[in-house]
Amino acid sequence: MTQAPSFFQGVSFRLAKIGIILAFVLGLLMSSFQLYLDLRNQRSELNELFHRVLEVATPPAVRAVHTLDDDLSAEVVNGLLAYDFVTHVQITDDLGNTLAKGESKSQPSGTRWITRLFNEENRRLETDLSIPGYDESATGKLAFTVNMDQALAGFYERSMLNLVTGLARNALLVLLLFFAFYFIVTKPLVRLAREIKNIDPEEPGVKRLTPLRGRKDELAQLVDSGNQLLNAMELSLAKRRAGGLALRKSEEHLRQLIDSLPVLVGGRDEQGRYLFANQTLAALLDSTPGQMREQSARELLVGVVDDVELVLENDQRVIRQGIDIEINEEAFVTPDGRTLYLQTHILPVRYYDEVIALSVSVDITDRKKAQAEMEFMAHHDALTHLPNRVQLVERLDFELRRASRHGYCGAVLFIDLDQFKNINDSLGHPVGDRVLKEVAKRLVSSVREEDMIARLSGDEFVVLLTVLDEDMATAALKAGEVGEKIRHIISRPFLTEGLELRTSCSVGVALFPDKDNSAHELLRYADTAMYQVKEKGRDAIEFFNEEMADKVSRQLLMEGDLHRALEENQFTLHYQPKVDVGTGQVVGAEALLRWHHPDKGMISPADFIPILETSGLILDVGQWVLETACETLVHWQAHGWWKRGMRLSINISPRQFRRAAFTEDVLSTLERHAIPKNSLEMEVTEGIVIQDVEEAIVTMECLAEHGISFSLDDFGTGYSSISYLKQLPVSVLKIDQSFIRDIIDDRSDRVLVETIITMGRLLDLDVIAEGVEEEAQFDLLQKYGCHYFQGFYFSPGVELEVFDAMLAEAADKEP
């Protein structure tokens, strides 16, 4: 017999021993790593503390050096020595003479070796003492020495306490684990080994292992498995007696399994009688598996399936030919009138001594409904349930072919709600959605059943009018009448949540068939006509014509050229000087975007900038202008031509200014280019800021904090409101050249210009007159007290090399 293991050979002792070693090693490693991280954080916090001390002590030290005040110097020194980690302080003037100094003795410490291991023991910090407003040369120095060991003393005490408590905690944890292992594992195992030893192999059924009550762990499973093994050994002796009973139980289990399946299972013989069926199939036929046995399918399936005879024919084919038959979809009507859709598989199966047809059907009703819903959603708008763009294009293609074949005319009406964004922004999208649903209902009620209403996106709808007339002119007249009817019905008030909302719509009309246009082209034509209505003031109808087509074609062609221009660096910046009215000196410049087409030559900004705006290319081109302007400023600064107070202005488009990432893009550009301080100016129009004054103020103030100034361009042509002018962080007003052009002959222009100049001076704003071309204009502006001007009278916009020469010449003339 084997001898029982001693306590020190037990599992609990061995696990406890391993746990102690692992806990102490892991705890030491984790504590060391945590101490290292804490030391790094402590050093970072001390660095911030040292710099804050230095920042606090610098201003009085500057005054002491500037006034050679020894008493104030001594106060600064004593104030720094009040910190227990400061051991030496010294203040010197610009000649190196000591105004004041002091020392304190370091306290003895047993942690200096640790400090020397990770840091220098003494750290010296110093700063130049410069007087604000004077040149950048230092007038003296403030220096003090920090005893890093003293500064880290508190950290060492906390770390030692944490280390000791951590080791103690680990020791206690291991001790508790030791007892837990003994009572949970070792003791039950000893008892289990004793009971197994006492079992008689010849009579395994006499004794059983004592169950571990209340436990469901591995030991409990081991006891249960042991008892099961003993039971199996006992049952094996009576295997023959229980064979029949086990077979019957197996068959019953199989029956239960088939009944629990969520599919319809039935077995029919060649005569069409049910030999068996599961509970699911019987329940749908309002019967039971026992009642269905030996019943004919002709009796059970009449009125349930469309063709009972076809079902029986399939059964016979399966039984006689030994093949499988797959039926992808068949209808199944339950006794309560519900219609289900089944996917059925019929296969031959040997059942006792004959071959039968086993039918297995899966209910695909939910899947069929989901597919139908997906099909509907693929061709309809989710909000209004109107046809969407996909269905519209399919229908329009069909109508175009039908119209050409039968010789009739139809029309496409592109409808866009005017100022619908205001409803969403002011009342919220739920209210806007209700308005869109009501618009959809009104549109459906305003046309014939054979016509089609579709929602493209947002507040855009399309009406497809079919079979208007064989004559194009008559068809156009009818389309116009429908368009007016739609305008009238849309303009009626919408009542929602006690509010009376009113809106209008812009309608673009394109007739078909015309020149074999495709569906997409026809929609684009109607869209173009609708935008013509928008440009003319909204709330009207416009028919598409050849002039619009030519305009769209030219715009698309130029848009493609603009894409290539940006990729191939065809854009350049010209620089128009800004001149001081009093001195005639150049005080800055405006960067003007120019495009030199490789085939068409110079193209006017008035032609391509609007297309940049509408296409969205203005964002990329505007960023290019900003980058190039910053590079130019760095170039001028490197040559010493750009003087303090000079500013280079760039024009910011509305789309660029309102972009969410505009501020972030500008600041990241400034980080990449070390431009002179306060040298960049952004010109914005009144229209940009007046849409959302508060948001514009936030953007402008954020950029102003980083040295960017703002000028209000084309002042006088827009709102010219003093109320928002007082709020905006604007430093310059630019008088639009339309007022300067006729200032000599037009008294009204003279009054406006003089008023703007006077208002600017009263608000402490600089005023620039642009478009000055004649000496008489210059003299009059000088008389009114205008600060600066730019225009052909001094110089047009010139290339970089020419402007470089201007700046170089001005620099040479300086004394």
JOVEN-V498036 format. One line per field, one symbol per residue. phi: phi as a letter, one per 30 degrees, with the letter a starting at -180 (. if undefined). psi: psi as a letter, one per 20 degrees, with the letter a starting at -180 (. if undefined). A space follows every 10 residues. Layout:
phi: ???
psi: ???
This chain:
phi: .dddddddcd dddddddddd dddddddddd dddddddddd ddddddddde dddddddded ddddddchcd dddddddddd ddddcccabb cbddcjddda aabbddddbc cddddddcbd dbbcbbbdcc cejcddddcl bcbbccdddd dceddddddd dddddddddd dddddddedd ddddcddddd dddddddddd ddbdddcbdd dddicbdddd dddddddddd dddddddcdd dcdddddddd dddddddddd ddbcbbcbdd dicdcaaddd ddddchbbed dddidddddd cdiccdbddd ddddeddddd ciccbccdab dbcdedjdcc ccccbcbdbd bhcbcbcccb ccdcdddddd ddddddddbb dddcidecdd ddddddeddd dddddciccb accccbddhd edddddcjde ddddddddde dddddcbddd dbcbcdahcc bbcccchdad cddddddddd ddddddeddd dddccbhicc cbbbbcbcbb cbdaihdddd dddddddddd dddedckiha cbcdbddddd dddddddddd dddddddchd dbccbcdccd ddcicdclac dcdbbcddcc idcdeddcde dedddidddd dddddddddd dddddddddi cccdjdbccb dcdedddddd cddddddddd ddbddedhcc bccbcddddd dbdddddddd dddddciccb bcdhdjccdh cddddddddc cbccdddddd ecddccdddd dddddddddd dddicdbccc idbbdddddd ddddjddbbb ldecaddbde dddedddddd ddddd
psi: pqqpqrgijr gggghgghhg gggggggggg gghhhgghgg hggghhghgg hhgghhiggh hghghhiloh ghghggghhh ihpiiphpqp pqaijjqphq rqqqqqqqqj jhhgghhirq gpppprqpoq pqiarjqqia qpqqppohgh hjghggghgg ghgghghggg ghghghhghg hghhggghhg hghghhhipo hhmiigqqpp qnqjqkahgh hggghghhgg hhhhhhhkgh hjggghgghg ggggghghhi pkropqpqah ijqphrqrhg gghhjlaqhg hhpjqqhhhh jpigrgnhhh ghghghgggh ikrqppohpq qoprhjiqpq pqoqppqppp odjrproopo ppokghhggg hgghgghhjq phgijqqahg hggghhgghg ggghhikrqa qpooppppkh hhgghhiqhg ghhhghghgg ghghiirrhi rppqpgqckp qppopqmgrh pgghhhghhh ggghgggghh iqqpopkjqo qqrrqppppp qqqoklqrgh gghhghgghg hhgghjjrlr pppprhgggg ggggggghgg hhghghhjli qrpqopqppp hgijqpjarp pppqoophhi bppphhhhgh hgghiiihgg gghggggggg hgghghhhij horpiqppqq ppqghghiph jggggghhgh hhpmqqplip pppqrhhghh gngghhgggh hghhikjprq qoqkpiichl phghhhhqmp ippopqihhh gkhhhohghg ggghgggggg hhjlqqpppq koiqhhgggg hhhikqgrrq aihgqaprrg hghghghggh hhiq.
